[in-house]
Amino acid sequence: MATQRLGIVMHGVTGRMGMNQHLIRSIVAIRAQGGVTLANGDKVMPDPILIGRNAEKIEALARAHGINRFGTNLEAALADKADSVFFDAGTTQMRPQLLAQALRAGKHVYCEKPIATTLAEALEIAQVAQASGLKHGAVQDKLFLPGLRKLDMLRRAGFFGRMLSVRLEFGYWVFEGDLQPIQRPSWNYRKEDGGGMILDMMCHWRYVLDNLFGQVKSISCIGATHIPTRWDEAGQPYEATADDAAYATAELVGHNGEPVIAQLNMSWATRVRRDDLVTFHVDGTDGSAVAGLSDCRAQSRVTTPRPVWNPDVKQTMPFFDQWQEVPDTQAYDNGFKIQWEHFIRHVVEDAPYQWTLPEGAKGVQLVEAATRSWKERRWIDVPALQV
C-alpha cells in the first residue's frame, strides 16, 4: 500500500465555515485518519498550504493544527506546480475571479457555495472549468447530512409511494447585537458585502430539492428584512440592507414525473419550536417523514392515526409520539469531510463525481429566479440550465 501526496492551496479558511468545516473537520481530520483510501487500497495524504490576507491569523491557524505551510501570496502559491488543487471559501464576490485564476494556473478547483453572485458569472466560470479539462466541484454538504441520507433511503425504498409535497422550515433567532453578542458575521446582513438569506440558502435548497424530491420547475418567493438595524462585531449599529428571511413555494417535477409541491420557509428572525434548526417534512400517498440534521422519523399509511377535528375539546393525541424513528444503521461522518474525500478520489483516480460547478450554477439560477419573483411579485419558471 503506497501513500501519495496531494498539495492543496486553501484560501479563505480563517472564516467560520472555512476554518471549522473545511480545514479542521475535513482536511485535518483526513490527515489524522491517515489519508483518503483509493479503490486499489493506496492512500492519498492532503498537504495543505493556507493562504490568507492576515499573516498573523493564518500562521496561528496553521500552527494550531500542525500545518507547516502558510502565507499571504496567492500568486506564488498558484504558481507552485507541486500543489494541484485550489480551494476557496472566501467572499462570494471574489470567487469567480479566484477560480478562473486557479484554472489558468492548471489547478483543479473546489469551492464553497454560492459559486458566484450572479447567474452570468456562475455560467461563465462553469464553462471555463469545463473547457479546461480540469476537475471542479462545489460544496453540496446538505446531501451528506445523516437526516437527509435517511430520508433519501426512504425515498429509494419506495416508502412514500407517490410523493406529494415537501415542507422545509429553516432558521433561528440571530441576535441583533445590542443585548447579546451576534452569532453570525455582520456581513451576512449587508447586501453590498454578499449577504442575504436568498443568496445564502437558495443554493442549498436547489441541490437538495433536485436530488431528493424533484427538479425545480418554477418558484414564487417573497423576501423580507425583518430586522432593519443590527450591531456589528465592534458593537456599532448599522443598517441591514440584505434580506434576513424568505418564504417561497416551488413546483417540482418528481423523480417519477409526477408534480411535487415544495414550501420553503427560512428566517434568521424566528424562534425554534421544532425538532431541529432545519426540518424537511415530506408527505406521500403511502407515508410521511420528517428529517432534521441528524434524525429522521416516519409514519406509514397503515400506522397513521385518525385525528378528529373538535375545537371544543382539548387535544389529547400525542402527535409527536406517533412517529417511528429511522435507526442509525451505520456511522455517519462529517458531511463536508465526506464530500472532500469524494473530490480527492475524483482528482487522483478519476472516480465519478456529480457535484460540479455547473451544478453549483443551478443554485445561483434559483437565487436569481427567487429574487426576480420577489421583485416582480409573480411566479418565475426555472428552465433546464444549459452550460
N, C-alpha and C positions, 0 to 999 in steps of 0.2 A: 504494500500500500504506500503510494507516494503522496506527498503534500506539495502543492504548488501555491505560489504567492499570487494574490490579486491586488494590485495597487488601486486605491480608490481616493480620489480627490473629493473631500466632503466640505461643502460650502453652506454656511448658514446654520451651523449646528450649535451656536450659542443661544439660539432662541429656544423657547419652551418645547415645542414639538420636535425640532431637530435634535436637541440635546437628549431629551428623555426617551423618545420613542426610537429614533433612528440611530443615534450614537450609543447610548447606554444599553437600551433594551434590545437592540438589534445587533449592531456591529461588535460592540464589546462583548455581548452575550455569545455571539457566534465564535469569537476568538476564544472565549473561556471554555466553550464546549469542544474545542479542537478543530474548528472549521466546518465547512459545508461538505457533506458526503456526496460524491458524484455517483452516477449509475454503475461505474466499474469499481467502486469502493475507494477510489482515491479521494483525497481531501483538498479543499481549497481554503486557504487562510487569508482572510481580508487583511490588508496592510494599509490603513487609512492615513492620509495626511489632512489635518484640519486647517482650513483656510478661513480667515475672518478679518474684519477691519480693525478690531480691538486686539492689539498684540498681547496685552497682559491677560485679558479674558480668555483668549484662545490658548495661551500657554498654560494657564491654570487648569483649564478643562482637560487639555491633553495629559498633563502630568497626573491629574487626579485619577485618570483611567488607564495609565500605563501606555500611553501612545507617545512615541518618540518623535514623530514628525508633525510639525505645525508651522504656520507662518501667515503672512498677510499678502503675499504676492501671488495672486491668482494666475497671472500670465505665465510666471515661471513654473507654477505647478502644472498648468495645462501643457506646457512645452516639454515636460518630462515624459519621455516615451515609456518609462518603467511603470507608469500608472495609466491604466487603460479605461477606467470608469470615472465619470464625473457625476456627483450627486448634488442637488440643490434643494435646500429648504429655506432659502432666504425670502425676500419680498416677491410677491406675485408680479409687480410691475417690472422687475429686473429679469424675471425668469426666462422669457423667450430669448432675450439677448444673450444671457449666460449660456443657455442650452445651445444656441447657434454657435457661439464662440467655442464651446467644448466640442461640438460636432466637427467644426472646421479643423480643430486640433487632432481629430481622429479618435475622440473618446466616445465610448458607449455612454449613454446618458440615462439617468433615473432621477425623478424629481417628485416633490410634493405637489399637491393639487391646491388651487387651480393651476393649470399649466400656463395660463395667460389671463389677462383681464378682459380681453375681447375675443370673439369667435374668429375674427380675421387673423389676429395674431396666433391663436391656437392652431388654426388650419395651416398657417404659413410654417410654423415650427414643426408641425407634424409631417408636412410634406418634405421639408428639408431633411428630417430624420429618416423618412422612408427612402428618399433618394440617396442618402449617404451609404446605405448598406450596413450601417452600424446598428447595434442593439439599442432599444429605447423602451422606457417604461414610465408609468405614472402611478403614484400610490393610490391603491383602492382598498385600504385596510379594513373597511367595514365588512367586506366579504369574508374575512377570516375570523370574525368575532364568534365565540362559541355559540351564543344565542342564535345568530343568523345561520350558522352551519347546521344547527339542529333543525331550524325552520326549513332550510333547504333540503335536509334529509326527509322531512315530512312531505315536502312537495314532490321530491323524486320518487318517493314510495307511493304516491297517489293518494295520500291521506285526505287531501282537501276535496277530492272529486273535481267538480268544475269550480275553479277559483272565481269568486265574485268580487271581492274588494279587499283593500289593504288600507289601514289607517295608521299613520305614523304620528307619534307625539314625541317631540324632542325639545329639550331646553330646561332651564333652571334660572333662578334669580342671580344675575351678575350684579354685585354690589356697585352702587354708584360711585363710591369713593369718599363720600363726605363723612359717613358714620362708621363704615367698616372698610378695611383695605380692599382694593379691587383684586379679583382673582383671574381676570383676563387682561391682556395688554390694551392700553388705551387706543392704539391704532386700529383695533377692531371696530371702533365706533366712529372712525373718520373715513369717509368715502374717498377723500383725496389720497389717503395712505393705503388704499386697497381693502378697507374694511367693509363690513356689511354681512348680514345674515344670508341673503340670497347668494352672493358670490361665494361665501364660505361653505354653505351647506348644500346647495342645489347640486354641486359637483358630486358630492357623496350620494345623494339620493338618486341621481341619474344611474350610476352603475349598480346600485342596489336594486332599483326598480327593474332595470333591463335584465339583470342576471337572475333575479329570484322570482319576479312576478310577471313581467311582460315588457315589451318595447314601448317606450313613451310615444304616444301618438299626438297628443295635444295637451295644453295646460292653461289654466286660469289661475291667476295669482294676484294677491294684494299684499304689499309690504307696509311696514309702519316703523316709525321712530318713536317708540313709546316713551323713552326717557330722553328728553331733549338736552339735558345738561348732565355731564359726568365730570369726575375729578381724575386727573392723570396720576402717574407714578410719583410726581413731585407734590401731589396734593393740590394742584391748581385746577380750577374749573375750566372746562372747555365745552364748546358746542358739539353735540353728537350729530354729525352730518350723514351718517350711514344708517340704514335700516337695522333695527335690532330684533325684528320679528317679521315673519311672513306666513301667509295662510294660502294654501293652494289646493286645487283639485286637478288631477291629471287623468286622462283617458289612456289606458294601456291596451296593447294587443297581447293577450296572454300566450303562453307557450303552445297552447292547443288551438290558437287562432280566435278564441272567444274574448269578448271585451272584459276588462277588469278596471274597476274604478279605484283610484288612489286618492286619499286625503292626506295632506302633508301640513301639519301644524308645527312651527318651530319658533322658539322665542327665548330671548335672554331676559325677559321680563315676566316670567311665570314662576310660580312656586309649585314644587313637585308633590303630587299625590298620585303616584302610580308605581309600578314595580321597579322602574329604573329611570335614568336620565333620558333614555330613548326607548320607546317600545314600538313594536310593529304588530298590529292586530290584524290577522288575516282570517277572512270568512270564506268558506266554501260550502258546496252542497252537502258534502259528507263529513265535514268537520271544520273546526276553527282552532287557531293557535295564537298565542301572544308571546313574542320573544323580546328579551332585553339584551343587554350586552353579553351576559353570561348564561342566563336561564331561558328556558322555553317551556310553556305549559300548553296543553292541548285538551280539546273536548270533542269527542267524536259524535257523529249523528245519533248513535244508539245510546250514548250516555248523556245527551242533552236534557236538562231538567225542563219542567213545564211551569214556567212562571205565569202568574195570573195578575193582571193589572187591577189594583184596587187601591185608589188613593186615600181611602178612608181607614185603611188598616196599616199599621207599621210593618215595614218589610222584614220578614224573618228568614228569608232564604240567604244562606251564606255563599253568595256567588263566587267569591274568591276561592272557596274551598272545593268548588265543584269541577276543578280543572286538575288534570293529571300532569305531573312534571315529567318532561323528557329527560331521561337519566344521562349522566356523564358516562359514556361508554369508552372514552379514550381521554388521554391527556391533551389539553388544548394549550398550545404555545402562544406567545405574543403574536398578534396579527401582523404587525409591522415586520417582525423578525421572519415570519413565515414567507411574506412576500419578498423580503430581501433574499432569502435562500432560493426562492424560485428565480429571481432575477440573476443571481450569481450563477446558478446552473445554466440559465439561458445564455449568459455571456460565455461561459467556459466550455460547455459541451453542447450548446445549441438546443437545449431542452425546450419543449413547447412553452410559449408564454403569450398570454392573451391580453395583458393589461398594458397596452402600448400607448404612445402619445395620441394616436387617433382616437382611442377610447377615452383618453383624457379630454380631448377636444369635444366629445359628446357632452361632457359635463358643462363646459363653457357654453355650448349651444343651448342647454336647458336654462342656464343662468340668463342668457340674453332673451330667451323666449319668455321666461317668468317676469323679467324686468319690463319687457315690452308690454306684456299683458297688464301689468300694474299701471304703466304709463297710459296705455290706450283703453284700459278698462274693458277688455274683451278677451275671448279665447284666442290662443295662438297655436297654430299647427306646428309640429316638430317633425319635419321630414327626415328621411334617411340621410345621414351625413356622408357626403362624398369627399374623400380626402385624396 
